[in-house]
Amino acid sequence: MRAATRSEVLEETDVRAMVHLLGVAAALPDDHASRKQFMIRGLCDLVGADKWAWALFSELTPGQPPVVVDSLHGGFDQTELGYFIRACKHPKIGKAAMALDFHDGQLAQDPALDPLREKAGVGAAMMSTRPVGMNLQSAIGIYRKPGRPDFTPRESLVAQTILSEVDWLHDDGWGETEPDGPPHLSRRQCNILDLLLNGSRRNEIAGQLELSINTVNGYVKELYLHFQVGSQAKLQNLFQRGDGAYTLVKEASALRLSV
């Protein structure tokens, strides 16, 4: 965790609210995904954030977008989510997020990302990222809608304390099997796989990625053949288990962009 540079200290009401949030989360059933969602939604309430996302992704390489292995999110509609995924996979993000622990403000400010951020409904942001093993990184971001004010120093300190110090938000809830070789999905296949797993329809994917429906149908067919399934529902079932994490972590954690 980076050294504190703010003069603000948390008030007693802030500390009580944070302790209460942790206590309630600890008492929830043994379902890590539910606890993670509860904690991040609670954090959003504490700091006035509108949206949040958690992702487990392949180790970042400068100039290459990350490949998402597992994810949870809240506050995005399907259209916003598609643009948010595109923004997160932009090569500028990979360079900016490397070695990041906690950041508040705008991550990877670049004109190329502005239209995607706007369409994703993302403005002020706070993010925590850390390596978690198996060449993977975990990232949690909370966001305000465009036009809303930046997070205050006090709100940033609340978020930094929780996101940087509650280790299980990053470290738990995903598979521990060492991956084998990568299945070599292309960048476009990975984009469409992410959207399919998040419930997007083919016509929505075509609009979000600016592709023809025939092109999307071709990619979907390739993915179904790759994972040996016959429908989007079966693809989602293949990747989903009771606690919201992927069952195919051994394969999914090895996903890389083809070169």
JOSULJO-V532474 format. One record per run of one state. SS is the DSSP state (~ for helix, > for strand, _ for the rest). FROM is the first residue (numbers start at 1). LEN is the number of residues. Records with the same first field share a line. If there is no record, write none. Layout:
# JOSULJO-V532474
SS=FROM-LEN + FROM-LEN
This chain:
# JOSULJO-V532474
_=1-11 + 27-5 + 48-3 + 59-2 + 62-2 + 65-3 + 75-3 + 89-2 + 98-4 + 106-5 + 121-4 + 134-2 + 144-9 + 166-2 + 172-15 + 198-4 + 210-3 + 228-4 + 240-9 + 253-7
~=12-15 + 32-16 + 78-11 + 91-7 + 111-10 + 153-13 + 168-4 + 187-11 + 202-8 + 213-15 + 232-8 + 249-4
>=51-8 + 61-1 + 64-1 + 68-7 + 102-4 + 125-9 + 136-8
